[in-house]
Amino acid sequence: MSPNAYILLGLLLFTIGMIGVLFRRNLMFILMNLELMMNAVGLVLVGASLGGWIEGQLIILMILVVAASEVAIGIGILINVVRLTGRPDVDHLPKAPEESTP
């Protein structure tokens, strides 16, 4: 497979993930689409490393670390949102209290 095929597939996956983040209201689906976007960037870097840019493989390892920590933090936030509201929807999140100025 040529490096261009990897880059085009990564671009397609990133676009699907971006559309999912913009139009979904469920927090779990938003987190899944963020993961899809990060993996698409990793796929583009793999395609670039096949073309001779070997540093892309090191950046992929950093992307995987960020993705793993994002999942851990995101699941914790999701659990707290469901405890507070009873729903995993972004539209039903409680509003932040306004600051009072003395």
N, C-alpha and C positions, 0 to 999 in steps of 0.2 A: 504494500500500500504506500502511496506517495505521501510526503509530508503535507501536501495541499489537501488531501482527503481528510487527514486528521484535523487540520485547521478548519475546514468547512463543517465537519461534524461537530467540532467544539463550538463553532459559531451558532449552529442550529440548536444545540443543547442549551447554550447560554441564553438564546432568545426565548426558548420555551420556558426556562426558569425565570427570566425577567417578566414575561407575561404572567406567569403564575404568581409571582410576588406582588405585582401591581393589581391584579384583579381578584385574588382570593381573599376571603375574610377569615378563614379558619387559621389559627396560629400554627397548628401542626403542618398544614399544607404550605404555609409560608416558610417554615423552617426546612421542609423537604425541598422546596424550590431553591432556597439559598444553598443547600448542599449540592443540588444539581448545577447551579451556577459555578460553584467552586470546583467541582469535578470537571466541568467544561473548560475552565481555565487551565486545569492540570492537563487535560487532553491536548489543548493547543500547545502547551509547553512541551509535551511529548513529541508532537509533530515538529516543533521547532528544533528539538534536540536531534531528531532524525536528519534534519538538514545541516547539522554540524554545530549547533549551539548547545554545548554540553551542560552549561550552567542551568538550563531549564530543569534538569532533573533534581538539582539541589533546591530550587524554588518549589518544586512539586512536594518535596518532603515538608517544607514549611507550610504549604497550603494544607497538607493532611493534618498537621498538628493544629492549625487554626480551626479546621473543620471539626476535629474531635473535641476541642474545647468549646466550640460553638454549640455542638450537640449537647454537651453536658450542661452548659449554662442555659440553653434554650429549653431543655426539658424541665429544668428547675423553675424557670419563669412560667412555663406552660402549666405546671402543677399548681403554682400559686394563683395564676389567673383563674383556673378552674375552681379552686377552693373559694376564691373571692366572689366570682360571678356565677358559677355553676355552668358556664359555657366556655368553649375555647375560641369564641369569636372575638375579633379585634374591635368590632363595633361596640361591644358591651363592656369595654374596659372602664374602670372608674376614672374620673377626672382627677388630676393632681390638684391639691389645695392651692389656692391663690396666696401669694405672699402679702403680708400686711406691712405697710410702711409706718414707722413710728412718727 
